[in-house]
Amino acid sequence: MAYVWSNWSGWVKSWPKTMLEPATEEELAAALRLAEGPVRAAGSGHSFTPLVDSSGTIVTLRHMSGVVDHDATALTARIKAGTTLRDLGPMLFDRGLGLINQGDIDRQALAGAVGTGTHGTGGELGSLSASVEAFRLVTADGDVVIASRAENPDVFDAGRVSFGSLGIMSEITMRCRRAYALEETGGRMAVSDVLTAAEALRDANRHFEFWWFPFADDAIVKFLTETDKEPKPRRRRADGEETRDDKIFRAACEASRYVPFLRGPMQKYLTSSSGRYSSTLTEPGRVRWSHEAFPSDRNVRFNEMEYAIPAERGPDCIREVAAYMRDSGVNFLFPLEYRYVAADDIWLSPFYQRDSVTISVHQYHRQPYAALFAGAEAIFRRYEGRPHWGKLHTLGAAELSKLYPRWDDFQAVRRRLDPGGKLLNAHLKRIFGEA
Ligand SMILES: Cc1cc2nc3c(=O)[nH]c(=O)nc-3n(C[C@H](O)[C@H](O)[C@H](O)COP(=O)(O)OP(=O)(O)OC[C@H]3O[C@@H](n4cnc5c(N)ncnc54)[C@H](O)[C@@H]3O)c2cc1C
């Protein structure tokens, strides 16, 4: 039987010999013992890099979903690693809990999101990986390793961001908070004002981010602030159910693909369709429980590059990237995205010991991205940027080892847990510098 696996954007395709869907940790261990390499775990396939690609075995944990137990005093929950964030939200809420922070979407499997350092925005808030308290890892030999600050601390420090290169996680214990509501406000603001006030806006709001279409003079800001107001339930759209905005945006992407000079006017138009933001506005925002407030639905597909750079250099870096995009002559329509992430202590986290700003460049999935991303990447590298592991970049071991002070310690743990390299595909061999 021929299997085909594809990522969300459709640019990574694999034809593994076997695809396995264990339902228990024992089945997972047996699968790992017998499986033909490279053995790669798949979450929801929302990474843009070929992390999951394999001609051998792809393992998904979609049958390993649910909350195993929770501690209402310590505010932690033990969660099966294949649980999607979308399923997890209501499960935690029913137990009076919520995740501390989340990113743009909630389609990812918990282990997939944790494995690449997936993050939202917030000056005081770390990535999802930074909220991990412990995990259970099944190694390439089928052994189970438990890792936390107290037990196997080197596996804990290496493993929280390790994108399936140490083994396959079966369970993850997440630090949570009591369930909380967020109010969303935002709108259009002059980009010069946003960049001047970026740190003040970060400090005044639990979550602050903005999008900037480089040809526009305004950016679109978004704030989420904690509130005691009564949340309204949100109707979640089914897969592929499009809004009017999705249809307009897709039509704009298609039009600018064929008529590139439209990209400037259309970016200005798309920006102007948001209302102007005023901090003195008394109009209330949308109030929802946190798990319904964080995620958006992304129906217009794209490819993405994202780098984390030192937080204080964020405004200069995004100005430079936007100027490059305007001047390069390369055709694109999507906006830049700008977020804050707090420093952590995870060896391969892009936020290791560094408060960061992340800047993302997107390209519509039907357009080539290489030229656009190459120019942006050269700028990110001058700002000491570290790439998101799940988003496109061209760095190899020589460059990555200089960005991560604990690189060699990570490789030592990886070689100890997977001495035969059964978990390495071509992409991982390149980034780890293995023949
Ligand atoms: C529309 C869209 C929006 C996004 N928004 C954000 C955002 O807001 N913030 C952000 O930081 N990123 C974002 N991303 C990137 C995304 O969160 C990451 O790439 C994430 O890793 C995808 O999770 P996944 O479940 O799809 O995992 P996959 O892409 O399938 O896998 C990711 C990695 O995790 C590993 N893995 C999966 N399961 C396990 C397991 N059980 N044990 C060990 N390793 C495992 C895989 O081997 C792989 O290396 C977005 C991506 C898309 C397409």
The ligand as an SDF file (V2000), in Angstrom:
LIG
                    3D

 53 58  0  0  0  0  0  0  0  0999 V2000
   -1.5300   28.4210    9.7670 C   0  0  0  0  0  0  0  0  0  0  0  0
   -0.3660   28.2580   10.7150 C   0  0  0  0  0  0  0  0  0  0  0  0
   -0.2860   29.0740   11.8350 C   0  0  0  0  0  0  0  0  0  0  0  0
    0.7910   28.9410   12.7230 C   0  0  0  0  0  0  0  0  0  0  0  0
    0.8410   29.7720   13.8150 N   0  0  0  0  0  0  0  0  0  0  0  0
    1.9070   29.7020   14.6450 C   0  0  0  0  0  0  0  0  0  0  0  0
    2.0100   30.5640   15.7710 C   0  0  0  0  0  0  0  0  0  0  0  0
    1.1240   31.3690   16.0550 O   0  0  0  0  0  0  0  0  0  0  0  0
    3.1280   30.4840   16.5430 N   0  0  0  0  0  0  0  0  0  0  0  0
    4.1430   29.6050   16.2590 C   0  0  0  0  0  0  0  0  0  0  0  0
    5.1390   29.6080   16.9680 O   0  0  0  0  0  0  0  0  0  0  0  0
    4.0440   28.7500   15.2170 N   0  0  0  0  0  0  0  0  0  0  0  0
    2.9610   28.7710   14.4250 C   0  0  0  0  0  0  0  0  0  0  0  0
    2.8690   27.8870   13.3740 N   0  0  0  0  0  0  0  0  0  0  0  0
    3.8780   26.8200   13.2560 C   0  0  0  0  0  0  0  0  0  0  0  0
    3.4060   25.5640   14.0040 C   0  0  0  0  0  0  0  0  0  0  0  0
    2.8730   25.8720   15.2670 O   0  0  0  0  0  0  0  0  0  0  0  0
    4.5840   24.6160   14.2480 C   0  0  0  0  0  0  0  0  0  0  0  0
    5.2420   24.3330   13.0500 O   0  0  0  0  0  0  0  0  0  0  0  0
    4.1400   23.3160   14.9480 C   0  0  0  0  0  0  0  0  0  0  0  0
    5.2530   22.5140   15.1600 O   0  0  0  0  0  0  0  0  0  0  0  0
    3.1170   22.5410   14.1580 C   0  0  0  0  0  0  0  0  0  0  0  0
    2.5460   21.5430   14.9860 O   0  0  0  0  0  0  0  0  0  0  0  0
    2.0200   20.1830   14.3580 P   0  0  0  0  0  0  0  0  0  0  0  0
    1.2150   19.4750   15.3760 O   0  0  0  0  0  0  0  0  0  0  0  0
    1.4010   20.4490   13.0550 O   0  0  0  0  0  0  0  0  0  0  0  0
    3.3880   19.4080   14.2120 O   0  0  0  0  0  0  0  0  0  0  0  0
    4.1780   18.8590   12.9110 P   0  0  0  0  0  0  0  0  0  0  0  0
    4.4220   20.0050   12.0190 O   0  0  0  0  0  0  0  0  0  0  0  0
    3.4370   17.7060   12.3590 O   0  0  0  0  0  0  0  0  0  0  0  0
    5.4970   18.3990   13.6130 O   0  0  0  0  0  0  0  0  0  0  0  0
    6.3620   19.3430   14.1910 C   0  0  0  0  0  0  0  0  0  0  0  0
    7.5130   18.6370   14.8740 C   0  0  0  0  0  0  0  0  0  0  0  0
    7.0480   18.0040   16.0590 O   0  0  0  0  0  0  0  0  0  0  0  0
    7.4580   16.6520   16.0600 C   0  0  0  0  0  0  0  0  0  0  0  0
    6.4690   15.8550   16.7860 N   0  0  0  0  0  0  0  0  0  0  0  0
    5.1600   15.7070   16.5190 C   0  0  0  0  0  0  0  0  0  0  0  0
    4.5990   14.8760   17.4210 N   0  0  0  0  0  0  0  0  0  0  0  0
    5.5780   14.4980   18.2650 C   0  0  0  0  0  0  0  0  0  0  0  0
    5.6350   13.6410   19.4020 C   0  0  0  0  0  0  0  0  0  0  0  0
    4.5600   12.9860   19.8690 N   0  0  0  0  0  0  0  0  0  0  0  0
    6.8300   13.5030   20.0370 N   0  0  0  0  0  0  0  0  0  0  0  0
    7.9330   14.1510   19.5980 C   0  0  0  0  0  0  0  0  0  0  0  0
    7.9340   14.9500   18.5030 N   0  0  0  0  0  0  0  0  0  0  0  0
    6.7650   15.1330   17.8650 C   0  0  0  0  0  0  0  0  0  0  0  0
    7.5640   16.2830   14.5950 C   0  0  0  0  0  0  0  0  0  0  0  0
    8.4210   15.1600   14.4110 O   0  0  0  0  0  0  0  0  0  0  0  0
    8.1430   17.5520   14.0210 C   0  0  0  0  0  0  0  0  0  0  0  0
    9.5310   17.5500   14.1770 O   0  0  0  0  0  0  0  0  0  0  0  0
    1.7990   27.9700   12.4850 C   0  0  0  0  0  0  0  0  0  0  0  0
    1.7160   27.1470   11.3600 C   0  0  0  0  0  0  0  0  0  0  0  0
    0.6390   27.2890   10.4780 C   0  0  0  0  0  0  0  0  0  0  0  0
    0.5470   26.3880    9.2680 C   0  0  0  0  0  0  0  0  0  0  0  0
  1  2  1  0
  2  3  1  0
  2 52  2  0
  3  4  2  0
  4  5  1  0
  4 50  1  0
  5  6  2  0
  6  7  1  0
  6 13  1  0
  7  8  2  0
  7  9  1  0
  9 10  1  0
 10 11  2  0
 10 12  1  0
 12 13  2  0
 13 14  1  0
 14 15  1  0
 14 50  1  0
 15 16  1  0
 16 17  1  0
 16 18  1  0
 18 19  1  0
 18 20  1  0
 20 21  1  0
 20 22  1  0
 22 23  1  0
 23 24  1  0
 24 25  2  0
 24 26  1  0
 24 27  1  0
 27 28  1  0
 28 29  2  0
 28 30  1  0
 28 31  1  0
 31 32  1  0
 32 33  1  0
 33 34  1  0
 33 48  1  0
 34 35  1  0
 35 36  1  0
 35 46  1  0
 36 37  1  0
 36 45  1  0
 37 38  2  0
 38 39  1  0
 39 40  1  0
 39 45  2  0
 40 41  1  0
 40 42  2  0
 42 43  1  0
 43 44  2  0
 44 45  1  0
 46 47  1  0
 46 48  1  0
 48 49  1  0
 50 51  2  0
 51 52  1  0
 52 53  1  0
M  END
$$$$
